[in-house]
Amino acid sequence: MDRTEIETLISRFLEHAGWRNQMAWSDPDECAGLCDDASEALAYWLERQGIESEIAHETRHVPGRSASHTVLEVGGWTVDLTARQYDEDAPFPHIY
């Protein structure tokens, strides 16, 4: 899957998810703790589209501690819908 394909899929998902979720997931102050829900919602939506994905857990280092963080791996890409809780300047969604 190339970058354009994953971006198109995620854009379609975000349209489906609605503006309230988009606002919460993209807001650095609101998205903390929403990584599980966001990744699971995306995984479920992708499954309904016939696309396989896998929930992954990463460790993020923040001042004074390490934190577990949930992202979704799909088509060779990692999608982080709540990356802004760690870096307010991160793109939304963060695809790498």
N, C-alpha and C positions, 0 to 999 in steps of 0.2 A: 504494500500500500504506500503510495507516495504522499508527500506533504499536502498537496491539494486535496486528495481524497479524504485524508483524516480531518483536515480543516472543514471540508464540506459536511462530513458526518457530524462533527461536533457542533457546527452551526445549526444543522437540522435538529439535533438533540436539544440545543439551548432554546430554539423556537418552541419545541414541544414542552420543555420544562417550565416555560413561563417566565415572565419578567421578575416575579418575586424571588424565585430561586436564583435567577441570573444576578439580581442585585445583591442577594445575601452571599453568594459564592464569590462575587467579584469585589466585595467591600472588605478591606483589611480588618476592620473592626468587627464585622459580622460573621466572617467565614471561619473564625477559629472554632475548631471542634466539629465542623461540618464535613470534613474530608471523607469519612466513612459513608455518610448518607449520599453525598454527591457522587462518589465513585460507584456506589451500589446502584444508584438511579441510572447512571450512564451505562453500566454493565447490563442492567435489565433491558434498557431501551435498545442497546446494540444486539442483545440476544434476540429480541423480537424482530430485528432487522435481518437476522440470520448471520450475524457477525460475532465471532468468538473474541473474548477478551478475558483478562485475568486481573483480579485485584492483587495489588502488590503493596507491601509495607516497607517504608523507607525510614531512616533515622535522620531527622533534621537537627542541626546544632543551633541552638539559640543561646543568647547570653545566659550563662549560669546553669544550663541544663541541656539535655538532649531530649527530643520529643519524637514519638512514633507518629508517622504520617502515612495516610492511605492515598494511593494513586491507582490509575488503571492503565494496564498495558494492552495495547491493541494494534495489530498489524505492524509490529516492530517499533511502535511509538509509545511513549509514556505520556499520559494526559493527567494533568494536575489542575482540577477545577478550583482548588482553594489555596493555590500557591501564595496568594497575597497575604495570608496570615503570617508568613515568614519574611516576605519581601513585598512591600506595598507597591513597588515599581515593576513587579513581575507582570508579564503579559497575561491577559485573561482571554481564553484559557491558556495555560502554560503547556505547550506541546513540545516535547523534546525526544 
